[in-house]
Amino acid sequence: MDSRRCLPWGALFGFLFLLAGSSLRAEPRISGTYRCATVDISGRSGRCSAPPLVLHPDGSYQIWGEFGTYTIQGRWLILSRSKKRGPGRLIRGREIVFEYTYRGKKYKVVFQRKKIPARGMLLI
């Protein structure tokens, strides 16, 4: 078989490879800054004054003086150093919900992703 016959097949496989790669990249990226939107403590809810949860693209995170790494397992965000809060549930790529019990009280803390301005926009 000469190389002229192989060329169309190679181009087809290359195109399929690029198409598959682009669909993998279409997943929403989780890295970013999430502000604490609400907190519910044993049925009483209110505004949250906790510092933001920052998920860095390199897989590290920081919040409440904690620094560590994070992983995604299905719809769950796992923080390596978090002993109290446990895993966070990912909701539509824009919210992370932590539900846990601490000192006999049930907590539900909701973090929402901060909007990032479009390229070329200036924040004043």
N, CA, C and O atoms as a GROMACS GRO file, in nm:
protein
  496
    1MET      N    1   0.085  -0.118   0.000
    1MET     CA    2   0.000   0.000   0.000
    1MET      C    3   0.090   0.124   0.000
    1MET      O    4   0.178   0.137   0.084
    2ASP      N    5   0.067   0.213  -0.092
    2ASP     CA    6   0.153   0.329  -0.098
    2ASP      C    7   0.099   0.440  -0.005
    2ASP      O    8  -0.015   0.434   0.041
    3SER      N    9   0.182   0.540   0.019
    3SER     CA   10   0.150   0.645   0.117
    3SER      C   11   0.032   0.731   0.074
    3SER      O   12  -0.034   0.792   0.159
    4ARG      N   13   0.003   0.739  -0.058
    4ARG     CA   14  -0.110   0.821  -0.104
    4ARG      C   15  -0.243   0.762  -0.060
    4ARG      O   16  -0.339   0.836  -0.037
    5ARG      N   17  -0.252   0.631  -0.048
    5ARG     CA   18  -0.375   0.567  -0.002
    5ARG      C   19  -0.393   0.581   0.149
    5ARG      O   20  -0.506   0.588   0.197
    6CYS      N   21  -0.285   0.585   0.224
    6CYS     CA   22  -0.291   0.596   0.370
    6CYS      C   23  -0.324   0.738   0.416
    6CYS      O   24  -0.380   0.756   0.524
    7LEU      N   25  -0.291   0.836   0.335
    7LEU     CA   26  -0.312   0.975   0.374
    7LEU      C   27  -0.456   1.007   0.411
    7LEU      O   28  -0.478   1.070   0.514
    8PRO      N   29  -0.558   0.968   0.331
    8PRO     CA   30  -0.696   1.001   0.370
    8PRO      C   31  -0.736   0.936   0.503
    8PRO      O   32  -0.806   0.998   0.583
    9TRP      N   33  -0.693   0.813   0.527
    9TRP     CA   34  -0.726   0.747   0.653
    9TRP      C   35  -0.659   0.816   0.770
    9TRP      O   36  -0.719   0.831   0.877
   10GLY      N   37  -0.536   0.858   0.752
   10GLY     CA   38  -0.464   0.930   0.858
   10GLY      C   39  -0.531   1.062   0.890
   10GLY      O   40  -0.542   1.101   1.007
   11ALA      N   41  -0.576   1.132   0.785
   11ALA     CA   42  -0.646   1.259   0.806
   11ALA      C   43  -0.777   1.236   0.880
   11ALA      O   44  -0.813   1.312   0.970
   12LEU      N   45  -0.849   1.129   0.842
   12LEU     CA   46  -0.976   1.098   0.909
   12LEU      C   47  -0.953   1.067   1.057
   12LEU      O   48  -1.025   1.119   1.142
   13PHE      N   49  -0.856   0.983   1.089
   13PHE     CA   50  -0.827   0.951   1.228
   13PHE      C   51  -0.780   1.072   1.306
   13PHE      O   52  -0.814   1.089   1.423
   14GLY      N   53  -0.701   1.157   1.242
   14GLY     CA   54  -0.656   1.281   1.307
   14GLY      C   55  -0.774   1.371   1.341
   14GLY      O   56  -0.781   1.427   1.450
   15PHE      N   57  -0.866   1.385   1.246
   15PHE     CA   58  -0.985   1.467   1.270
   15PHE      C   59  -1.069   1.410   1.384
   15PHE      O   60  -1.114   1.485   1.471
   16LEU      N   61  -1.090   1.278   1.385
   16LEU     CA   62  -1.167   1.216   1.493
   16LEU      C   63  -1.099   1.235   1.628
   16LEU      O   64  -1.166   1.256   1.729
   17PHE      N   65  -0.967   1.227   1.631
   17PHE     CA   66  -0.892   1.247   1.754
   17PHE      C   67  -0.912   1.390   1.806
   17PHE      O   68  -0.934   1.410   1.925
   18LEU      N   69  -0.904   1.489   1.716
   18LEU     CA   70  -0.924   1.628   1.756
   18LEU      C   71  -1.067   1.651   1.804
   18LEU      O   72  -1.089   1.724   1.900
   19LEU      N   73  -1.164   1.590   1.737
   19LEU     CA   74  -1.304   1.604   1.776
   19LEU      C   75  -1.327   1.546   1.915
   19LEU      O   76  -1.395   1.608   1.998
   20ALA      N   77  -1.272   1.430   1.942
   20ALA     CA   78  -1.287   1.369   2.075
   20ALA      C   79  -1.219   1.454   2.180
   20ALA      O   80  -1.272   1.470   2.290
   21GLY      N   81  -1.102   1.508   2.150
   21GLY     CA   82  -1.030   1.594   2.246
   21GLY      C   83  -1.107   1.719   2.279
   21GLY      O   84  -1.107   1.763   2.394
   22SER      N   85  -1.172   1.779   2.179
   22SER     CA   86  -1.246   1.902   2.205
   22SER      C   87  -1.368   1.876   2.292
   22SER      O   88  -1.405   1.963   2.372
   23SER      N   89  -1.432   1.760   2.280
   23SER     CA   90  -1.547   1.731   2.366
   23SER      C   91  -1.503   1.707   2.509
   23SER      O   92  -1.578   1.735   2.602
   24LEU      N   93  -1.382   1.656   2.529
   24LEU     CA   94  -1.333   1.637   2.665
   24LEU      C   95  -1.306   1.772   2.731
   24LEU      O   96  -1.328   1.788   2.851
   25ARG      N   97  -1.259   1.869   2.653
   25ARG     CA   98  -1.230   2.000   2.708
   25ARG      C   99  -1.356   2.081   2.733
   25ARG      O  100  -1.350   2.186   2.798
   26ALA      N  101  -1.469   2.037   2.684
   26ALA     CA  102  -1.594   2.112   2.698
   26ALA      C  103  -1.650   2.103   2.840
   26ALA      O  104  -1.742   2.177   2.874
   27GLU      N  105  -1.595   2.014   2.924
   27GLU     CA  106  -1.640   2.007   3.062
   27GLU      C  107  -1.613   2.140   3.131
   27GLU      O  108  -1.509   2.202   3.108
   28PRO      N  109  -1.706   2.183   3.216
   28PRO     CA  110  -1.682   2.310   3.286
   28PRO      C  111  -1.560   2.299   3.378
   28PRO      O  112  -1.542   2.199   3.447
   29ARG      N  113  -1.480   2.399   3.377
   29ARG     CA  114  -1.362   2.401   3.465
   29ARG      C  115  -1.406   2.438   3.605
   29ARG      O  116  -1.490   2.527   3.623
   30ILE      N  117  -1.350   2.372   3.702
   30ILE     CA  118  -1.390   2.393   3.841
   30ILE      C  119  -1.305   2.502   3.908
   30ILE      O  120  -1.350   2.562   4.005
   31SER      N  121  -1.184   2.527   3.858
   31SER     CA  122  -1.098   2.625   3.924
   31SER      C  123  -1.161   2.764   3.919
   31SER      O  124  -1.230   2.800   3.823
   32GLY      N  125  -1.135   2.840   4.024
   32GLY     CA  126  -1.189   2.975   4.034
   32GLY      C  127  -1.210   3.012   4.180
   32GLY      O  128  -1.169   2.939   4.270
   33THR      N  129  -1.274   3.125   4.201
   33THR     CA  130  -1.302   3.174   4.336
   33THR      C  131  -1.451   3.162   4.363
   33THR      O  132  -1.534   3.206   4.283
   34TYR      N  133  -1.485   3.102   4.476
   34TYR     CA  134  -1.623   3.081   4.515
   34TYR      C  135  -1.650   3.158   4.644
   34TYR      O  136  -1.578   3.142   4.742
   35ARG      N  137  -1.753   3.241   4.642
   35ARG     CA  138  -1.787   3.317   4.763
   35ARG      C  139  -1.891   3.239   4.841
   35ARG      O  140  -1.974   3.168   4.784
   36CYS      N  141  -1.888   3.253   4.970
   36CYS     CA  142  -1.986   3.188   5.056
   36CYS      C  143  -2.116   3.266   5.045
   36CYS      O  144  -2.122   3.383   5.083
   37ALA      N  145  -2.220   3.202   4.993
   37ALA     CA  146  -2.347   3.269   4.968
   37ALA      C  147  -2.443   3.256   5.085
   37ALA      O  148  -2.500   3.356   5.130
   38THR      N  149  -2.462   3.135   5.135
   38THR     CA  150  -2.554   3.113   5.247
   38THR      C  151  -2.498   3.006   5.340
   38THR      O  152  -2.419   2.921   5.301
   39VAL      N  153  -2.543   3.014   5.462
   39VAL     CA  154  -2.511   2.911   5.561
   39VAL      C  155  -2.640   2.878   5.635
   39VAL      O  156  -2.718   2.967   5.671
   40ASP      N  157  -2.661   2.751   5.658
   40ASP     CA  158  -2.778   2.704   5.732
   40ASP      C  159  -2.724   2.620   5.848
   40ASP      O  160  -2.657   2.519   5.827
   41ILE      N  161  -2.755   2.663   5.969
   41ILE     CA  162  -2.709   2.591   6.088
   41ILE      C  163  -2.831   2.541   6.163
   41ILE      O  164  -2.906   2.619   6.223
   42SER      N  165  -2.849   2.409   6.160
   42SER     CA  166  -2.963   2.344   6.227
   42SER      C  167  -3.096   2.412   6.193
   42SER      O  168  -3.177   2.439   6.282
   43GLY      N  169  -3.118   2.438   6.065
   43GLY     CA  170  -3.245   2.494   6.020
   43GLY      C  171  -3.255   2.645   6.019
   43GLY      O  172  -3.354   2.699   5.969
   44ARG      N  173  -3.156   2.715   6.071
   44ARG     CA  174  -3.157   2.862   6.070
   44ARG      C  175  -3.058   2.910   5.964
   44ARG      O  176  -2.939   2.880   5.972
   45SER      N  177  -3.109   2.984   5.867
   45SER     CA  178  -3.021   3.026   5.758
   45SER      C  179  -2.991   3.175   5.765
   45SER      O  180  -3.061   3.253   5.830
   46GLY      N  181  -2.885   3.211   5.697
   46GLY     CA  182  -2.844   3.351   5.694
   46GLY      C  183  -2.732   3.372   5.595
   46GLY      O  184  -2.688   3.278   5.529
   47ARG      N  185  -2.686   3.494   5.587
   47ARG     CA  186  -2.574   3.527   5.499
   47ARG      C  187  -2.445   3.473   5.561
   47ARG      O  188  -2.431   3.466   5.683
   48CYS      N  189  -2.356   3.438   5.476
   48CYS     CA  190  -2.230   3.380   5.520
   48CYS      C  191  -2.120   3.484   5.512
   48CYS      O  192  -2.111   3.558   5.414
   49SER      N  193  -2.037   3.489   5.613
   49SER     CA  194  -1.925   3.584   5.614
   49SER      C  195  -1.791   3.512   5.606
   49SER      O  196  -1.687   3.571   5.635
   50ALA      N  197  -1.793   3.385   5.567
   50ALA     CA  198  -1.669   3.308   5.555
   50ALA      C  199  -1.585   3.361   5.439
   50ALA      O  200  -1.639   3.418   5.345
   51PRO      N  201  -1.455   3.342   5.446
   51PRO     CA  202  -1.370   3.383   5.334
   51PRO      C  203  -1.400   3.297   5.211
   51PRO      O  204  -1.461   3.191   5.223
   52PRO      N  205  -1.358   3.342   5.093
   52PRO     CA  206  -1.386   3.265   4.972
   52PRO      C  207  -1.306   3.135   4.966
   52PRO      O  208  -1.198   3.124   5.025
   53LEU      N  209  -1.360   3.040   4.894
   53LEU     CA  210  -1.291   2.915   4.863
   53LEU      C  211  -1.224   2.937   4.728
   53LEU      O  212  -1.291   2.967   4.629
   54VAL      N  213  -1.092   2.922   4.724
   54VAL     CA  214  -1.017   2.944   4.600
   54VAL      C  215  -0.962   2.810   4.554
   54VAL      O  216  -0.884   2.745   4.624
   55LEU      N  217  -1.005   2.769   4.433
   55LEU     CA  218  -0.958   2.645   4.370
   55LEU      C  219  -0.866   2.686   4.255
   55LEU      O  220  -0.911   2.743   4.156
   56HIS      N  221  -0.738   2.655   4.270
   56HIS     CA  222  -0.638   2.693   4.170
   56HIS      C  223  -0.633   2.589   4.058
   56HIS      O  224  -0.660   2.472   4.082
   57PRO      N  225  -0.598   2.630   3.936
   57PRO     CA  226  -0.590   2.536   3.824
   57PRO      C  227  -0.489   2.423   3.844
   57PRO      O  228  -0.502   2.318   3.782
   58ASP      N  229  -0.390   2.445   3.931
   58ASP     CA  230  -0.288   2.341   3.954
   58ASP      C  231  -0.335   2.232   4.051
   58ASP      O  232  -0.258   2.142   4.083
   59GLY      N  233  -0.461   2.240   4.098
   59GLY     CA  234  -0.514   2.138   4.189
   59GLY      C  235  -0.499   2.172   4.336
   59GLY      O  236  -0.531   2.090   4.422
   60SER      N  237  -0.451   2.292   4.367
   60SER     CA  238  -0.440   2.333   4.508
   60SER      C  239  -0.559   2.422   4.543
   60SER      O  240  -0.627   2.475   4.455
   61TYR      N  241  -0.585   2.436   4.674
   61TYR     CA  242  -0.695   2.520   4.720
   61TYR      C  243  -0.655   2.592   4.847
   61TYR      O  244  -0.556   2.559   4.911
   62GLN      N  245  -0.736   2.692   4.883
   62GLN     CA  246  -0.719   2.760   5.012
   62GLN      C  247  -0.854   2.811   5.060
   62GLN      O  248  -0.935   2.860   4.981
   63ILE      N  249  -0.877   2.797   5.190
   63ILE     CA  250  -0.996   2.849   5.257
   63ILE      C  251  -0.974   2.834   5.408
   63ILE      O  252  -0.907   2.741   5.452
   64TRP      N  253  -1.030   2.926   5.486
   64TRP     CA  254  -1.025   2.921   5.632
   64TRP      C  255  -0.886   2.889   5.685
   64TRP      O  256  -0.872   2.815   5.782
   65GLY      N  257  -0.784   2.943   5.624
   65GLY     CA  258  -0.648   2.916   5.669
   65GLY      C  259  -0.596   2.779   5.630
   65GLY      O  260  -0.484   2.743   5.666
   66GLU      N  261  -0.674   2.702   5.557
   66GLU     CA  262  -0.632   2.571   5.509
   66GLU      C  263  -0.569   2.586   5.370
   66GLU      O  264  -0.615   2.665   5.288
   67PHE      N  265  -0.466   2.509   5.347
   67PHE     CA  266  -0.405   2.499   5.216
   67PHE      C  267  -0.388   2.351   5.187
   67PHE      O  268  -0.341   2.276   5.273
   68GLY      N  269  -0.424   2.309   5.070
   68GLY     CA  270  -0.410   2.168   5.035
   68GLY      C  271  -0.438   2.147   4.888
   68GLY      O  272  -0.430   2.240   4.808
   69THR      N  273  -0.472   2.025   4.854
   69THR     CA  274  -0.506   1.993   4.716
   69THR      C  275  -0.650   1.945   4.710
   69THR      O  276  -0.707   1.902   4.811
   70TYR      N  277  -0.708   1.954   4.592
   70TYR     CA  278  -0.845   1.906   4.574
   70TYR      C  279  -0.851   1.809   4.457
   70TYR      O  280  -0.770   1.815   4.365
   71THR      N  281  -0.949   1.721   4.463
   71THR     CA  282  -0.976   1.629   4.353
   71THR      C  283  -1.126   1.627   4.329
   71THR      O  284  -1.205   1.661   4.418
   72ILE      N  285  -1.164   1.587   4.210
   72ILE     CA  286  -1.304   1.574   4.174
   72ILE      C  287  -1.331   1.425   4.157
   72ILE      O  288  -1.263   1.356   4.082
   73GLN      N  289  -1.432   1.376   4.229
   73GLN     CA  290  -1.473   1.236   4.216
   73GLN      C  291  -1.622   1.237   4.183
   73GLN      O  292  -1.707   1.248   4.272
   74GLY      N  293  -1.652   1.224   4.055
   74GLY     CA  294  -1.791   1.232   4.012
   74GLY      C  295  -1.844   1.372   4.033
   74GLY      O  296  -1.794   1.468   3.975
   75ARG      N  297  -1.947   1.385   4.119
   75ARG     CA  298  -2.005   1.516   4.149
   75ARG      C  299  -1.956   1.570   4.283
   75ARG      O  300  -2.020   1.658   4.341
   76TRP      N  301  -1.845   1.518   4.333
   76TRP     CA  302  -1.795   1.556   4.465
   76TRP      C  303  -1.659   1.622   4.456
   76TRP      O  304  -1.572   1.580   4.380
   77LEU      N  305  -1.642   1.728   4.535
   77LEU     CA  306  -1.514   1.796   4.550
   77LEU      C  307  -1.453   1.748   4.681
   77LEU      O  308  -1.514   1.763   4.788
   78ILE      N  309  -1.334   1.692   4.674
   78ILE     CA  310  -1.266   1.640   4.791
   78ILE      C  311  -1.148   1.732   4.823
   78ILE      O  312  -1.058   1.748   4.741
   79LEU      N  313  -1.149   1.793   4.943
   79LEU     CA  314  -1.040   1.879   4.989
   79LEU      C  315  -0.949   1.797   5.078
   79LEU      O  316  -0.994   1.738   5.176
   80SER      N  317  -0.820   1.792   5.044
   80SER     CA  318  -0.726   1.704   5.112
   80SER      C  319  -0.710   1.732   5.261
   80SER      O  320  -0.690   1.638   5.339
   81ARG      N  321  -0.719   1.856   5.303
   81ARG     CA  322  -0.691   1.891   5.442
   81ARG      C  323  -0.817   1.912   5.525
   81ARG      O  324  -0.807   1.940   5.644
   82SER      N  325  -0.934   1.900   5.464
   82SER     CA  326  -1.059   1.928   5.534
   82SER      C  327  -1.100   1.810   5.621
   82SER      O  328  -1.135   1.704   5.570
   83LYS      N  329  -1.095   1.828   5.750
   83LYS     CA  330  -1.133   1.722   5.844
   83LYS      C  331  -1.278   1.740   5.889
   83LYS      O  332  -1.348   1.642   5.910
   84LYS      N  333  -1.321   1.863   5.904
   84LYS     CA  334  -1.453   1.894   5.959
   84LYS      C  335  -1.563   1.891   5.853
   84LYS      O  336  -1.669   1.833   5.877
   85ARG      N  337  -1.540   1.950   5.738
   85ARG     CA  338  -1.646   1.970   5.639
   85ARG      C  339  -1.675   1.850   5.552
   85ARG      O  340  -1.789   1.832   5.510
   86GLY      N  341  -1.579   1.768   5.522
   86GLY     CA  342  -1.602   1.655   5.432
   86GLY      C  343  -1.612   1.700   5.288
   86GLY      O  344  -1.573   1.812   5.255
   87PRO      N  345  -1.665   1.614   5.200
   87PRO     CA  346  -1.672   1.649   5.058
   87PRO      C  347  -1.779   1.752   5.028
   87PRO      O  348  -1.878   1.764   5.101
   88GLY      N  349  -1.759   1.827   4.921
   88GLY     CA  350  -1.857   1.925   4.875
   88GLY      C  351  -1.925   1.873   4.749
   88GLY      O  352  -1.860   1.815   4.662
   89ARG      N  353  -2.053   1.892   4.741
   89ARG     CA  354  -2.131   1.848   4.624
   89ARG      C  355  -2.127   1.957   4.518
   89ARG      O  356  -2.157   2.073   4.547
   90LEU      N  357  -2.090   1.920   4.396
   90LEU     CA  358  -2.082   2.015   4.285
   90LEU      C  359  -2.219   2.026   4.219
   90LEU      O  360  -2.280   1.924   4.184
   91ILE      N  361  -2.267   2.147   4.202
   91ILE     CA  362  -2.397   2.169   4.140
   91ILE      C  363  -2.379   2.259   4.019
   91ILE      O  364  -2.347   2.377   4.033
   92ARG      N  365  -2.400   2.203   3.900
   92ARG     CA  366  -2.396   2.276   3.773
   92ARG      C  367  -2.269   2.358   3.752
   92ARG      O  368  -2.273   2.457   3.679
   93GLY      N  369  -2.159   2.321   3.812
   93GLY     CA  370  -2.033   2.391   3.791
   93GLY      C  371  -2.028   2.532   3.847
   93GLY      O  372  -1.929   2.602   3.828
   94ARG      N  373  -2.134   2.574   3.916
   94ARG     CA  374  -2.138   2.712   3.967
   94ARG      C  375  -2.150   2.716   4.119
   94ARG      O  376  -2.122   2.819   4.180
   95GLU      N  377  -2.190   2.606   4.180
   95GLU     CA  378  -2.206   2.604   4.325
   95GLU      C  379  -2.139   2.480   4.384
   95GLU      O  380  -2.128   2.375   4.320
   96ILE      N  381  -2.095   2.495   4.508
   96ILE     CA  382  -2.041   2.384   4.586
   96ILE      C  383  -2.113   2.387   4.719
   96ILE      O  384  -2.116   2.491   4.786
   97VAL      N  385  -2.171   2.275   4.758
   97VAL     CA  386  -2.248   2.267   4.882
   97VAL      C  387  -2.179   2.169   4.978
   97VAL      O  388  -2.158   2.052   4.944
   98PHE      N  389  -2.145   2.218   5.096
   98PHE     CA  390  -2.089   2.135   5.201
   98PHE      C  391  -2.198   2.111   5.305
   98PHE      O  392  -2.259   2.207   5.353
   99GLU      N  393  -2.222   1.986   5.340
   99GLU     CA  394  -2.317   1.951   5.446
   99GLU      C  395  -2.244   1.863   5.546
   99GLU      O  396  -2.187   1.760   5.510
  100TYR      N  397  -2.246   1.904   5.672
  100TYR     CA  398  -2.172   1.831   5.775
  100TYR      C  399  -2.231   1.862   5.913
  100TYR      O  400  -2.308   1.956   5.929
  101THR      N  401  -2.191   1.781   6.011
  101THR     CA  402  -2.231   1.803   6.149
  101THR      C  403  -2.107   1.840   6.228
  101THR      O  404  -2.003   1.775   6.219
  102TYR      N  405  -2.119   1.948   6.307
  102TYR     CA  406  -2.007   1.995   6.387
  102TYR      C  407  -2.061   2.039   6.523
  102TYR      O  408  -2.150   2.123   6.531
  103ARG      N  409  -2.005   1.982   6.627
  103ARG     CA  410  -2.047   2.011   6.765
  103ARG      C  411  -2.198   1.998   6.782
  103ARG      O  412  -2.263   2.081   6.846
  104GLY      N  413  -2.253   1.892   6.724
  104GLY     CA  414  -2.394   1.860   6.740
  104GLY      C  415  -2.490   1.941   6.654
  104GLY      O  416  -2.612   1.925   6.665
  105LYS      N  417  -2.438   2.028   6.568
  105LYS     CA  418  -2.524   2.109   6.483
  105LYS      C  419  -2.501   2.070   6.337
  105LYS      O  420  -2.389   2.041   6.295
  106LYS      N  421  -2.611   2.071   6.260
  106LYS     CA  422  -2.603   2.038   6.118
  106LYS      C  423  -2.579   2.166   6.037
  106LYS      O  424  -2.652   2.264   6.051
  107TYR      N  425  -2.477   2.163   5.954
  107TYR     CA  426  -2.439   2.278   5.873
  107TYR      C  427  -2.462   2.246   5.724
  107TYR      O  428  -2.439   2.134   5.678
  108LYS      N  429  -2.508   2.348   5.653
  108LYS     CA  430  -2.514   2.343   5.507
  108LYS      C  431  -2.460   2.478   5.460
  108LYS      O  432  -2.520   2.582   5.482
  109VAL      N  433  -2.345   2.472   5.394
  109VAL     CA  434  -2.278   2.594   5.349
  109VAL      C  435  -2.272   2.591   5.197
  109VAL      O  436  -2.222   2.495   5.137
  110VAL      N  437  -2.323   2.697   5.134
  110VAL     CA  438  -2.328   2.705   4.988
  110VAL      C  439  -2.230   2.810   4.939
  110VAL      O  440  -2.236   2.926   4.980
  111PHE      N  441  -2.140   2.768   4.850
  111PHE     CA  442  -2.045   2.858   4.785
  111PHE      C  443  -2.086   2.874   4.640
  111PHE      O  444  -2.119   2.776   4.573
  112GLN      N  445  -2.085   2.998   4.591
  112GLN     CA  446  -2.118   3.026   4.452
  112GLN      C  447  -1.996   3.085   4.382
  112GLN      O  448  -1.924   3.167   4.438
  113ARG      N  449  -1.976   3.041   4.260
  113ARG     CA  450  -1.862   3.088   4.182
  113ARG      C  451  -1.877   3.235   4.148
  113ARG      O  452  -1.984   3.280   4.104
  114LYS      N  453  -1.771   3.310   4.169
  114LYS     CA  454  -1.771   3.452   4.132
  114LYS      C  455  -1.767   3.462   3.980
  114LYS      O  456  -1.698   3.385   3.913
  115LYS      N  457  -1.842   3.559   3.928
  115LYS     CA  458  -1.841   3.578   3.783
  115LYS      C  459  -1.711   3.643   3.743
  115LYS      O  460  -1.659   3.732   3.811
  116ILE      N  461  -1.659   3.597   3.631
  116ILE     CA  462  -1.535   3.653   3.578
  116ILE      C  463  -1.571   3.746   3.464
  116ILE      O  464  -1.645   3.706   3.374
  117PRO      N  465  -1.522   3.869   3.466
  117PRO     CA  466  -1.556   3.962   3.357
  117PRO      C  467  -1.502   3.914   3.224
  117PRO      O  468  -1.399   3.846   3.218
  118ALA      N  469  -1.572   3.948   3.117
  118ALA     CA  470  -1.529   3.911   2.982
  118ALA      C  471  -1.398   3.981   2.949
  118ALA      O  472  -1.366   4.086   3.007
  119ARG      N  473  -1.324   3.925   2.857
  119ARG     CA  474  -1.197   3.986   2.815
  119ARG      C  475  -1.221   4.127   2.766
  119ARG      O  476  -1.316   4.153   2.691
  120GLY      N  477  -1.136   4.216   2.808
  120GLY     CA  478  -1.146   4.354   2.763
  120GLY      C  479  -1.233   4.441   2.852
  120GLY      O  480  -1.234   4.563   2.837
  121MET      N  481  -1.307   4.379   2.947
  121MET     CA  482  -1.390   4.458   3.036
  121MET      C  483  -1.307   4.506   3.154
  121MET      O  484  -1.217   4.436   3.200
  122LEU      N  485  -1.336   4.622   3.200
  122LEU     CA  486  -1.263   4.682   3.309
  122LEU      C  487  -1.355   4.692   3.431
  122LEU      O  488  -1.466   4.744   3.421
  123LEU      N  489  -1.308   4.643   3.545
  123LEU     CA  490  -1.384   4.655   3.669
  123LEU      C  491  -1.347   4.784   3.738
  123LEU      O  492  -1.228   4.812   3.757
  124ILE      N  493  -1.445   4.862   3.777
  124ILE     CA  494  -1.419   4.991   3.843
  124ILE      C  495  -1.471   4.984   3.984
  124ILE      O  496  -1.460   5.080   4.059
   0.00000   0.00000   0.00000
